[in-house]
Amino acid sequence: MFPFLTQHARRGTNWPLLFWTSVAVMVPVIITLWCSAQRSKRKTHMKDFFRKSKHGWHYTDLFNKPTYCCVCAQHILQGAFCDCCGVCADERCLRPADRSLPCKEIMAPARADGAAEHSWVRGNVPLASYCAVCKQQCGSQPKLCDYRYGVWCQTTVHDCMDNVEDANQWTVLASTCGSGWTPVLVLANTRSGNNMGEALLGEFRTLLNPVQVFDLTELNPSKALQLCTLLPPGSVRVLVCGGDGTVGWVLDAIDTMKLKGQDQFIPRVTILPLGTGNDLSNTLGWGAGYAGEIPVEQVLRNILDAEVVKMDRWKVQVASKGVYFRKPKVLSMNNYFSVGPDALMALNFHTHREKTPSFFSSRIINKAVYFLYGTKDCLVQECKDLDKRIELELDGERVALPSLEGIIVCNIGYWGGGCRLWEGMGDEPCPPHQHVVSCRLDDGLLEVVGVFGSFHCAQIQVKLANPVRLGQAHTVRLVLKSSKMPMQVDGEPWAQGPCTVTIMHKTQALMLYHSAEQTDDDDEDDSNENDAKNDKKCHKR
């Protein structure tokens, strides 16, 4: 009986311990859930407030530099900032800041002397900025001090400077800039590559008029490019921030302008490469990828100094066999068309990205996934015996194919993230031929090459091998006789059954060529200096 009482007593003493243990576990969980619910409610409230505001507010949990509220002048760690005018405010000061501090005006009346009316923002001046009057450093004190005078010209001055009008050298309105005025429109895809588009939108809105900067996830390029019809004909330059697919999207919108009879307003197009491959950007001298190594101010200067070149665009018509009442699939091509292992890698990558888009937020991760799928195909060889399943015609003449696994039809000099296919990059360049001419963007010719498999593609990318030259042509025709094969146009892949693919010239686009040294990771190599020289010969007319 005594052991029973002892055991009962022990059970009685365990209840308080169990109770307080449960309380210790549940209370933090409840507090965390409550805080998460409040945070979600606050974000929803702020999103509604930001949408109705004239400022381009963006909330941040931690500023990346010492920041002071423009209303209460207190140091803040979290709050909101306007990416157009640079106003910063604590969360409790957001509404007063929105009411009392004006943002950039899209249009404003000029003064009697033709100069633009200016507004300025106090404090939070850029790092390493200097006073335009006394040439001394601004923003050096740990408080809200000094002015960023003129949200347009970005001039900074000290608090003690009364005659700040003399500091401004950019008071001439756009209407008085004369024939040399070159307006720039920025079209950014925030979903491209390493997701830098959102930050770039803010930087360009700070430097330019907000009406010049467009987010392509919110407004399609056809509507954005209608602004060109309100500007002097032939003066507009469009900066596309994104990958090759985004560039093709914009060029298709420009073709739509031509169909509307707006040829005189057609803009010149340049690229800020944010995608994974960026072969068109590399071909035009803008580098293999942008990671913020060049300030956006320098990017704009490079655009103004760039040379206008013409680039051929091609129509890819895919007519499926056995389907007589369905219209052929028609696509536009700027870079290349391919069937075989590289299209298979692109298809597998595209399928995986559609399922988990958040995983593909880095250019390095994207290339690693491409490498994994290429390694898999080296073992499986899903595209073998392509020469027995496909027929190739160049300008109406059938071409005898060796034992290939892939065919690539190129319009530009680069392929696969920086490989020069036609000229060759292996131990020995492709031998010259009397009937072969060097590639050019505006020659109306396509270069057709073949690859032996995924391993051959890998060898080409590391400069250990060259592709098989099949020829050049004005029109390319491929007939897939049996089975289903992966195909791609400019990185957009699909699985295709028996069909006839016809590639013919469509139109020409006006592009901007940057002749300075490219900004990719291989600039230190001596071989790239030769590539840059070859590019200039290849693309200049």
C-alpha positions as CSV (number, residue, x, y, z in Angstrom):
1,M,0.0,0.0,0.0
2,F,2.8,2.4,0.8
3,P,4.4,2.0,-2.7
4,F,1.0,2.8,-4.2
5,L,0.7,6.0,-2.2
6,T,4.2,7.0,-3.1
7,Q,3.5,6.5,-6.8
8,H,0.2,8.4,-6.5
9,A,2.0,11.3,-4.7
10,R,4.6,11.3,-7.5
11,R,1.9,11.6,-10.1
12,G,0.4,14.5,-8.2
13,T,3.7,16.4,-8.1
14,N,4.1,15.9,-11.9
15,W,1.0,17.9,-12.8
16,P,2.4,21.3,-12.0
17,L,5.6,20.5,-14.0
18,L,3.5,19.4,-17.0
19,F,1.3,22.5,-16.8
20,W,4.2,24.9,-16.7
21,T,6.1,23.1,-19.4
22,S,3.0,23.3,-21.6
23,V,2.7,27.0,-20.8
24,A,6.4,27.6,-21.6
25,V,5.9,25.9,-25.0
26,M,2.5,27.4,-26.0
27,V,3.0,31.0,-24.9
28,P,5.9,31.7,-27.4
29,V,4.0,29.9,-30.1
30,I,0.9,32.0,-29.5
31,I,3.0,35.2,-29.4
32,T,4.7,34.3,-32.6
33,L,1.4,33.5,-34.3
34,W,-0.1,36.8,-33.1
35,C,2.9,38.8,-34.2
36,S,2.8,37.1,-37.7
37,A,-0.9,37.9,-38.0
38,Q,-0.3,41.5,-37.0
39,R,2.7,41.8,-39.4
40,S,0.6,40.4,-42.2
41,K,-2.3,42.8,-41.4
42,R,0.2,45.7,-41.3
43,K,1.7,44.8,-44.6
44,T,-1.8,44.6,-46.2
45,H,-2.6,48.0,-44.8
46,M,0.6,49.4,-46.0
47,K,0.2,47.9,-49.5
48,D,-3.2,49.7,-49.8
49,F,-1.7,52.9,-48.5
50,F,1.3,52.7,-51.0
51,R,-1.1,52.0,-53.9
52,K,-3.0,55.2,-53.2
53,S,0.0,57.4,-52.5
54,K,1.7,59.7,-55.1
55,H,5.1,58.5,-53.8
56,G,6.7,55.2,-54.9
57,W,7.0,53.9,-51.4
58,H,8.9,50.7,-50.6
59,Y,8.9,49.3,-47.1
60,T,12.1,47.8,-45.7
61,D,12.9,46.1,-42.4
62,L,16.5,47.3,-42.4
63,F,18.1,50.2,-44.3
64,N,21.5,49.4,-45.7
65,K,23.1,52.7,-44.5
66,P,22.5,55.3,-41.7
67,T,19.0,56.8,-42.5
68,Y,17.0,59.6,-40.9
69,C,13.3,60.3,-41.1
70,C,12.6,63.3,-43.2
71,V,9.7,64.3,-40.9
72,C,10.9,63.8,-37.3
73,A,14.6,63.8,-38.2
74,Q,15.2,60.7,-36.0
75,H,17.4,57.8,-36.9
76,I,15.5,54.9,-38.2
77,L,16.3,51.3,-38.9
78,Q,13.1,50.3,-40.6
79,G,10.5,52.3,-42.5
80,A,9.7,53.2,-46.1
81,F,11.5,55.1,-48.8
82,C,10.4,56.6,-52.1
83,D,12.4,55.3,-55.0
84,C,11.5,58.3,-57.2
85,C,12.4,61.3,-55.0
86,G,14.4,59.7,-52.1
87,V,12.2,60.7,-49.2
88,C,12.6,58.4,-46.2
89,A,10.1,58.1,-43.3
90,D,9.5,56.1,-40.2
91,E,6.4,54.0,-40.1
92,R,4.5,56.4,-37.9
93,C,5.5,59.3,-40.0
94,L,4.4,57.9,-43.3
95,R,1.1,59.7,-43.6
96,P,2.6,63.2,-42.6
97,A,5.4,62.6,-45.1
98,D,2.9,61.6,-47.8
99,R,0.9,64.8,-47.2
100,S,3.7,67.4,-46.7
101,L,6.6,66.2,-48.9
102,P,6.0,66.3,-52.7
103,C,7.3,63.6,-55.0
104,K,8.6,64.0,-58.5
105,E,6.1,65.6,-60.9
106,I,5.8,64.1,-64.3
107,M,5.0,67.5,-65.7
108,A,5.6,70.9,-64.2
109,P,5.3,74.5,-65.6
110,A,8.6,76.3,-66.3
111,R,9.6,79.7,-64.9
112,A,9.6,82.8,-67.0
113,D,13.3,82.3,-67.9
114,G,12.7,78.8,-69.3
115,A,14.3,77.0,-66.3
116,A,12.5,74.2,-64.5
117,E,11.1,74.6,-61.1
118,H,13.1,72.6,-58.6
119,S,12.3,70.8,-55.4
120,W,14.7,69.2,-53.0
121,V,14.9,66.6,-50.2
122,R,16.7,67.2,-47.0
123,G,19.1,64.6,-45.6
124,N,20.1,61.1,-46.6
125,V,22.3,62.3,-49.4
126,P,24.2,59.7,-51.3
127,L,27.5,58.5,-49.9
128,A,30.7,60.3,-51.1
129,S,28.6,63.2,-52.4
130,Y,30.1,66.8,-52.5
131,C,28.6,70.2,-52.2
132,A,28.1,71.8,-55.6
133,V,29.1,75.3,-54.2
134,C,32.0,74.8,-51.8
135,K,33.1,71.3,-53.1
136,Q,33.2,69.9,-49.6
137,Q,31.8,66.5,-48.6
138,C,28.0,66.4,-47.8
139,G,26.2,64.2,-45.3
140,S,29.2,63.7,-43.0
141,Q,27.3,64.5,-39.8
142,P,25.3,61.8,-37.9
143,K,21.9,63.6,-38.3
144,L,19.4,64.8,-40.9
145,C,21.5,67.4,-42.7
146,D,22.3,68.9,-46.1
147,Y,20.1,68.8,-49.2
148,R,19.9,66.8,-52.3
149,Y,18.9,69.7,-54.4
150,G,16.6,69.0,-57.3
151,V,15.3,65.5,-57.4
152,W,16.1,65.6,-61.2
153,C,19.7,66.8,-61.3
154,Q,20.8,65.0,-58.0
155,T,23.0,68.0,-57.0
156,T,23.9,68.1,-53.3
157,V,24.5,71.2,-51.1
158,H,25.1,72.1,-47.5
159,D,22.5,73.4,-45.2
160,C,24.3,76.8,-44.9
161,M,24.2,77.5,-48.6
162,D,21.6,80.2,-49.4
163,N,22.4,80.7,-53.0
164,V,21.7,77.2,-54.1
165,E,20.2,78.3,-57.4
166,D,23.8,78.8,-58.6
167,A,24.6,75.2,-57.9
168,N,22.2,73.9,-60.5
169,Q,23.5,73.4,-64.0
170,W,20.6,71.4,-65.4
171,T,17.8,73.9,-65.6
172,V,17.1,73.6,-69.3
173,L,13.8,72.0,-70.1
174,A,13.6,69.0,-72.5
175,S,11.8,71.1,-75.1
176,T,14.8,73.4,-75.4
177,C,17.4,70.6,-75.8
178,G,17.4,70.8,-79.6
179,S,17.9,68.1,-82.1
180,G,20.5,66.3,-80.0
181,W,17.9,65.3,-77.3
182,T,17.8,61.5,-76.9
183,P,15.1,60.4,-74.5
184,V,15.6,56.9,-73.0
185,L,12.8,54.5,-72.0
186,V,13.5,51.7,-69.5
187,L,11.5,48.5,-69.7
188,A,12.4,46.0,-67.0
189,N,11.3,42.5,-66.3
190,T,11.5,42.0,-62.6
191,R,11.3,38.2,-63.0
192,S,14.4,37.8,-65.1
193,G,17.5,36.0,-64.0
194,N,18.8,37.0,-60.6
195,N,15.8,39.2,-59.8
196,M,17.7,42.5,-59.9
197,G,14.9,44.2,-61.9
198,E,13.1,45.6,-58.9
199,A,16.2,47.4,-57.6
200,L,17.0,48.7,-61.0
201,L,13.5,50.1,-61.5
202,G,14.1,52.2,-58.3
203,E,17.5,53.4,-59.5
204,F,16.2,54.5,-62.9
205,R,13.2,56.2,-61.4
206,T,15.5,58.2,-59.2
207,L,17.5,59.4,-62.2
208,L,14.8,59.7,-64.8
209,N,11.2,60.8,-65.0
210,P,9.0,58.0,-63.6
211,V,7.0,58.1,-66.8
212,Q,10.1,56.8,-68.6
213,V,10.4,53.6,-66.5
214,F,8.1,50.6,-66.9
215,D,7.7,47.3,-65.1
216,L,6.8,44.7,-67.7
217,T,5.1,42.5,-65.2
218,E,2.5,45.3,-64.7
219,L,2.3,46.8,-68.3
220,N,3.0,45.0,-71.5
221,P,5.6,46.5,-73.9
222,S,3.0,47.3,-76.6
223,K,1.4,49.9,-74.3
224,A,4.7,51.2,-72.9
225,L,6.1,51.8,-76.4
226,Q,3.2,54.1,-77.3
227,L,5.0,56.8,-75.5
228,C,7.4,56.9,-78.4
229,T,4.6,58.4,-80.6
230,L,4.6,61.4,-78.3
231,L,8.3,62.1,-78.7
232,P,10.4,63.3,-81.6
233,P,10.5,60.7,-84.4
234,G,13.7,58.5,-84.4
235,S,15.1,60.0,-81.2
236,V,14.0,57.4,-78.6
237,R,16.3,54.7,-77.3
238,V,14.8,51.8,-75.3
239,L,16.7,50.0,-72.6
240,V,15.4,46.4,-72.0
241,C,16.4,45.1,-68.6
242,G,16.0,41.3,-68.8
243,G,17.0,38.2,-70.7
244,D,16.8,37.3,-74.3
245,G,13.1,36.3,-74.0
246,T,12.3,39.8,-72.7
247,V,14.1,41.4,-75.6
248,G,12.2,39.3,-78.1
249,W,8.9,40.3,-76.4
250,V,9.8,44.0,-76.8
251,L,10.9,43.5,-80.5
252,D,7.6,41.8,-81.2
253,A,5.8,44.9,-79.8
254,I,7.9,47.1,-82.1
255,D,6.8,44.9,-85.1
256,T,3.3,45.7,-84.0
257,M,4.1,49.4,-84.2
258,K,5.2,48.9,-87.8
259,L,1.9,47.2,-88.6
260,K,0.1,50.2,-87.2
261,G,2.0,52.5,-89.6
262,Q,4.2,54.0,-86.8
263,D,7.5,53.3,-88.6
264,Q,8.8,56.9,-88.0
265,F,8.5,56.4,-84.2
266,I,10.4,53.1,-84.1
267,P,13.0,53.2,-81.2
268,R,16.5,51.9,-81.0
269,V,16.8,49.0,-78.6
270,T,19.6,48.1,-76.2
271,I,20.0,45.6,-73.5
272,L,20.9,45.4,-69.8
273,P,21.4,41.6,-69.4
274,L,19.6,40.1,-66.4
275,G,18.8,36.7,-67.9
276,T,20.8,33.4,-67.8
277,G,22.3,33.1,-71.3
278,N,22.2,36.7,-72.6
279,D,23.7,35.7,-75.9
280,L,22.1,38.6,-77.8
281,S,23.5,41.1,-75.3
282,N,26.9,39.5,-75.6
283,T,26.8,39.7,-79.3
284,L,25.9,43.4,-79.2
285,G,28.8,44.2,-76.8
286,W,26.7,44.8,-73.6
287,G,28.2,41.8,-71.7
288,A,27.2,38.3,-70.6
289,G,25.4,39.5,-67.5
290,Y,24.8,42.5,-65.3
291,A,25.4,42.3,-61.6
292,G,25.6,45.9,-60.6
293,E,29.3,46.3,-61.4
294,I,28.6,49.4,-63.5
295,P,26.5,52.4,-62.0
296,V,23.3,53.0,-63.8
297,E,24.5,56.5,-64.6
298,Q,27.3,55.0,-66.7
299,V,24.9,52.6,-68.3
300,L,22.8,55.6,-69.5
301,R,26.0,57.3,-70.8
302,N,27.0,54.2,-72.7
303,I,23.5,54.1,-74.3
304,L,23.9,57.6,-75.6
305,D,27.3,56.8,-77.1
306,A,26.3,53.5,-78.7
307,E,26.2,52.9,-82.4
308,V,23.0,52.0,-84.3
309,V,23.1,48.6,-86.2
310,K,20.5,46.6,-88.0
311,M,19.7,43.0,-86.9
312,D,17.8,40.4,-88.9
313,R,14.7,38.9,-87.4
314,W,13.3,35.6,-88.6
315,K,9.9,33.9,-88.8
316,V,9.8,30.2,-87.6
317,Q,6.8,28.4,-89.0
318,V,6.0,25.0,-87.5
319,A,3.4,22.9,-89.4
320,S,2.5,19.6,-87.7
321,K,1.9,16.6,-89.8
322,G,-1.6,15.1,-89.9
323,V,-3.2,18.3,-88.7
324,Y,-4.8,20.0,-91.7
325,F,-7.3,22.3,-90.2
326,R,-5.0,24.0,-87.6
327,K,-2.9,27.0,-88.5
328,P,0.8,26.5,-88.4
329,K,2.6,27.7,-85.2
330,V,4.5,30.9,-86.0
331,L,7.3,32.3,-83.8
332,S,9.8,35.1,-84.1
333,M,13.5,34.3,-83.8
334,N,16.3,36.7,-82.9
335,N,19.1,34.4,-81.6
336,Y,18.8,30.8,-82.7
337,F,16.6,27.8,-83.3
338,S,17.7,24.3,-82.2
339,V,16.5,20.7,-82.1
340,G,18.3,18.2,-80.0
341,P,20.2,18.1,-76.7
342,D,20.4,21.8,-75.9
343,A,16.7,22.1,-76.5
344,L,16.1,19.1,-74.3
345,M,18.1,20.8,-71.5
346,A,16.1,24.0,-72.0
347,L,12.8,22.1,-71.9
348,N,13.7,20.3,-68.7
349,F,14.9,23.5,-67.1
350,H,11.7,25.3,-68.2
351,T,9.5,22.6,-66.8
352,H,11.3,22.6,-63.5
353,R,11.2,26.4,-63.2
354,E,7.4,26.5,-63.9
355,K,6.9,24.2,-60.9
356,T,9.2,26.0,-58.4
357,P,9.9,29.5,-59.8
358,S,11.2,30.8,-56.4
359,F,14.1,28.3,-56.6
360,F,15.5,29.9,-59.8
361,S,16.4,33.3,-58.4
362,S,20.1,33.2,-59.2
363,R,22.0,33.1,-62.5
364,I,24.5,30.6,-60.9
365,I,21.7,28.3,-59.8
366,N,20.2,28.4,-63.3
367,K,23.4,27.4,-64.9
368,A,24.0,24.7,-62.4
369,V,20.6,23.2,-63.2
370,Y,21.4,23.3,-66.9
371,F,24.7,21.5,-66.1
372,L,22.8,18.7,-64.2
373,Y,20.4,18.2,-67.0
374,G,23.2,18.1,-69.6
375,T,25.1,15.5,-67.5
376,K,21.9,13.4,-67.4
377,D,21.5,13.5,-71.2
378,C,25.1,12.4,-71.6
379,L,24.1,9.1,-70.0
380,V,20.6,8.7,-71.5
381,Q,21.2,10.2,-75.0
382,E,17.5,10.8,-75.7
383,C,18.2,12.6,-79.0
384,K,20.5,10.0,-80.7
385,D,20.0,9.0,-84.3
386,L,18.7,12.5,-85.1
387,D,20.1,12.2,-88.7
388,K,17.7,9.3,-89.3
389,R,14.7,11.1,-88.1
390,I,15.1,14.5,-89.7
391,E,15.8,16.0,-93.1
392,L,17.6,19.4,-93.6
393,E,17.3,21.7,-96.6
394,L,19.3,24.9,-97.1
395,D,17.8,27.2,-99.8
396,G,15.9,24.2,-101.2
397,E,19.0,21.9,-101.4
398,R,19.0,18.8,-99.2
399,V,22.0,18.4,-96.9
400,A,23.5,15.0,-96.1
401,L,23.8,14.8,-92.3
402,P,26.5,12.9,-90.4
403,S,25.6,11.0,-87.2
404,L,24.3,14.0,-85.2
405,E,22.1,14.4,-82.1
406,G,21.4,18.1,-82.6
407,I,21.1,20.9,-85.2
408,I,21.4,24.6,-84.3
409,V,20.4,27.5,-86.6
410,C,22.1,30.7,-85.6
411,N,21.4,34.4,-86.4
412,I,23.9,35.9,-83.9
413,G,27.5,35.2,-83.1
414,Y,27.1,33.7,-79.6
415,W,25.2,30.6,-78.4
416,G,24.9,28.8,-75.1
417,G,25.9,31.6,-72.8
418,G,29.0,32.9,-74.6
419,C,30.2,30.3,-77.2
420,R,31.1,31.4,-80.7
421,L,29.7,28.6,-82.8
422,W,30.4,29.7,-86.4
423,E,33.9,31.0,-86.1
424,G,34.9,28.2,-83.7
425,M,36.5,28.4,-80.3
426,G,38.3,25.1,-80.0
427,D,42.0,24.3,-80.1
428,E,41.8,25.0,-83.9
429,P,39.3,27.5,-85.4
430,C,36.9,26.3,-88.0
431,P,38.8,26.0,-91.3
432,P,37.9,28.7,-93.9
433,H,35.9,27.7,-96.9
434,Q,35.5,29.5,-100.2
435,H,31.7,29.4,-100.0
436,V,31.5,30.5,-96.3
437,V,31.3,34.1,-95.2
438,S,31.7,35.4,-91.7
439,C,28.5,36.0,-89.7
440,R,26.9,39.4,-89.6
441,L,23.7,40.6,-88.0
442,D,22.3,42.2,-91.2
443,D,23.4,39.9,-94.0
444,G,20.1,38.0,-94.3
445,L,21.9,34.7,-93.7
446,L,21.5,31.9,-91.1
447,E,24.4,29.8,-90.0
448,V,23.6,26.1,-89.5
449,V,25.7,23.8,-87.4
450,G,25.4,20.3,-85.8
451,V,26.5,18.7,-82.5
452,F,27.1,15.1,-81.6
453,G,25.5,15.2,-78.2
454,S,25.4,16.9,-74.8
455,F,29.1,16.0,-74.2
456,H,30.0,17.7,-77.4
457,C,28.1,20.8,-76.4
458,A,30.0,20.8,-73.1
459,Q,33.3,20.5,-75.0
460,I,32.3,23.5,-77.2
461,Q,31.5,25.6,-74.2
462,V,34.9,25.0,-72.6
463,K,36.6,25.6,-75.9
464,L,37.8,22.1,-76.5
465,A,35.9,21.4,-79.7
466,N,34.1,23.0,-82.6
467,P,30.6,22.2,-84.0
468,V,30.0,20.7,-87.4
469,R,29.5,23.3,-90.0
470,L,26.5,22.4,-92.2
471,G,26.2,25.6,-94.2
472,Q,24.6,29.1,-94.6
473,A,21.3,29.9,-96.1
474,H,18.6,32.5,-96.6
475,T,15.8,29.9,-95.9
476,V,16.1,26.8,-93.7
477,R,13.7,23.9,-93.8
478,L,13.7,20.9,-91.4
479,V,11.4,17.9,-91.7
480,L,10.9,15.8,-88.6
481,K,9.7,12.4,-90.0
482,S,9.0,10.5,-86.9
483,S,8.8,10.5,-83.0
484,K,8.8,13.5,-80.8
485,M,11.8,15.8,-80.4
486,P,12.6,18.8,-78.1
487,M,12.9,22.2,-80.0
488,Q,13.5,25.7,-78.9
489,V,13.5,29.3,-80.2
490,D,15.5,31.8,-78.2
491,G,15.3,29.7,-75.1
492,E,11.5,29.0,-75.3
493,P,11.3,25.2,-75.6
494,W,8.6,22.7,-76.4
495,A,8.2,19.0,-77.3
496,Q,7.3,18.6,-81.0
497,G,5.9,15.7,-82.9
498,P,6.4,15.0,-86.7
499,C,6.3,18.4,-88.5
500,T,7.9,20.7,-91.0
501,V,9.9,23.7,-89.7
502,T,10.5,26.6,-92.1
503,I,12.7,29.5,-91.1
504,M,12.6,32.6,-93.4
505,H,13.5,36.3,-93.1
506,K,10.9,38.5,-91.4
507,T,12.2,42.0,-90.8
508,Q,15.1,44.0,-89.4
509,A,15.3,45.6,-86.0
510,L,17.4,48.7,-85.0
511,M,19.7,47.8,-82.2
512,L,22.5,49.6,-80.3
513,Y,26.0,48.2,-80.4
514,H,28.4,49.0,-77.6
515,S,32.0,48.9,-79.0
516,A,33.8,49.4,-75.7
517,E,35.3,46.5,-73.7
518,Q,32.6,44.0,-72.6
519,T,31.8,43.7,-68.9
520,D,31.5,39.9,-68.5
521,D,33.6,37.7,-66.3
522,D,36.1,36.7,-69.0
523,D,37.4,40.2,-69.8
524,E,40.7,39.3,-68.1
525,D,41.5,36.6,-70.6
526,D,43.6,37.5,-73.6
527,S,41.3,35.5,-75.9
528,N,38.4,37.7,-75.1
529,E,40.3,40.7,-76.5
530,N,40.4,38.9,-79.9
531,D,36.7,38.0,-79.5
532,A,35.8,41.7,-79.0
533,K,37.7,42.6,-82.2
534,N,36.0,39.8,-84.1
535,D,32.6,41.0,-82.8
536,K,33.3,44.5,-84.1
537,K,34.2,43.1,-87.5
538,C,31.2,40.7,-87.4
539,H,28.5,43.2,-86.6
540,K,29.6,46.5,-88.1
541,R,28.3,47.1,-91.6
